[in-house]
Amino acid sequence: MERAAESSRQWTFLTNHARVLIQIYRDPGIRVRDIAARCLLTERAVQRIISDLEEAGYLSHERRGRTNHYHVIDGQLRHPADAGPTIAELLSALLTPPPDAP
């Protein structure tokens, strides 16, 4: 009975923080509204995630006119089990198609 409950549990491979960071890495000038639409999140949730990422030192932004321009700060991941690749290396790996992709 317990096994059936475990198998019906839903989980995703990437966190919402990772999804937001990926969108910003792809397009540093992206609007919060567009991140929210692509990640299927509310704008408020995206704003909180961006704030979390900035507080953790993964992200910074500068104001350019009426928009923000983001900068992903390369460095090591925080969790000791994730030691090894940098943030930029991880994001590049996630966004690079395999060599045999069309």
C-alpha positions as CSV (number, residue, x, y, z in Angstrom):
1,M,0.0,0.0,0.0
2,E,2.8,2.4,0.9
3,R,4.5,1.7,-2.4
4,A,1.4,2.8,-4.4
5,A,1.4,6.1,-2.6
6,E,5.1,6.6,-3.4
7,S,4.7,5.9,-7.1
8,S,1.8,8.4,-7.5
9,R,3.8,11.2,-5.9
10,Q,4.7,13.9,-8.5
11,W,8.2,15.4,-8.7
12,T,10.2,17.4,-11.3
13,F,13.8,17.2,-12.3
14,L,14.5,21.0,-12.1
15,T,13.4,23.4,-9.3
16,N,11.6,26.6,-10.1
17,H,14.8,28.4,-9.1
18,A,16.7,26.5,-11.7
19,R,14.0,27.2,-14.3
20,V,14.2,30.9,-13.7
21,L,18.0,31.0,-13.7
22,I,18.0,29.1,-17.1
23,Q,15.6,31.7,-18.6
24,I,17.8,34.5,-17.4
25,Y,20.9,32.8,-18.6
26,R,19.3,32.4,-22.1
27,D,18.2,36.1,-22.2
28,P,19.7,38.5,-19.6
29,G,17.2,41.2,-20.6
30,I,14.1,39.0,-20.2
31,R,11.1,40.5,-18.4
32,V,9.6,39.0,-15.2
33,R,6.4,38.6,-17.1
34,D,8.0,36.5,-19.8
35,I,9.9,34.3,-17.3
36,A,6.7,33.7,-15.5
37,A,4.9,32.6,-18.7
38,R,7.8,30.3,-19.8
39,C,8.2,28.7,-16.3
40,L,4.4,28.5,-15.7
41,L,4.7,30.6,-12.5
42,T,3.2,33.8,-11.2
43,E,5.1,37.0,-11.6
44,R,5.2,37.3,-7.8
45,A,6.8,33.9,-7.5
46,V,9.4,34.8,-10.1
47,Q,10.2,38.1,-8.3
48,R,10.7,36.1,-5.0
49,I,13.0,33.6,-6.8
50,I,15.0,36.4,-8.4
51,S,15.4,37.9,-5.0
52,D,16.5,34.5,-3.5
53,L,19.0,34.1,-6.3
54,E,20.4,37.6,-5.8
55,E,20.7,37.1,-2.0
56,A,22.5,33.7,-2.6
57,G,25.0,35.4,-4.9
58,Y,24.0,33.6,-8.1
59,L,22.5,36.6,-9.8
60,S,22.8,40.4,-10.0
61,H,20.9,43.0,-12.0
62,E,21.3,46.6,-13.2
63,R,18.6,49.0,-14.2
64,R,18.7,50.0,-17.9
65,G,16.0,52.5,-18.5
66,R,12.7,50.9,-17.6
67,T,14.0,47.3,-17.7
68,N,16.4,45.2,-15.7
69,H,19.4,43.5,-17.2
70,Y,20.5,40.4,-15.3
71,H,23.9,38.9,-14.9
72,V,24.4,35.3,-13.8
73,I,27.4,35.2,-11.4
74,D,29.5,32.2,-12.0
75,G,30.7,30.2,-9.0
76,Q,30.2,27.0,-7.2
77,L,26.9,25.5,-6.2
78,R,26.0,25.8,-2.5
79,H,25.3,22.2,-1.6
80,P,28.4,20.1,-0.8
81,A,27.0,17.2,-2.8
82,D,26.9,19.4,-5.9
83,A,30.6,20.4,-5.7
84,G,32.4,20.2,-9.0
85,P,31.0,22.1,-12.0
86,T,30.4,25.8,-11.8
87,I,27.0,27.4,-12.4
88,A,28.0,28.5,-15.9
89,E,29.2,24.9,-16.7
90,L,25.9,23.4,-15.4
91,L,23.7,25.9,-17.3
92,S,25.8,25.4,-20.5
93,A,25.4,21.7,-20.2
94,L,21.6,22.0,-19.7
95,L,21.2,24.3,-22.7
96,T,23.6,22.6,-25.2
97,P,22.0,20.1,-27.4
98,P,23.6,16.7,-27.7
99,P,26.0,16.3,-30.6
100,D,23.7,14.0,-32.5
101,A,20.7,16.3,-32.2
102,P,19.2,17.6,-35.4
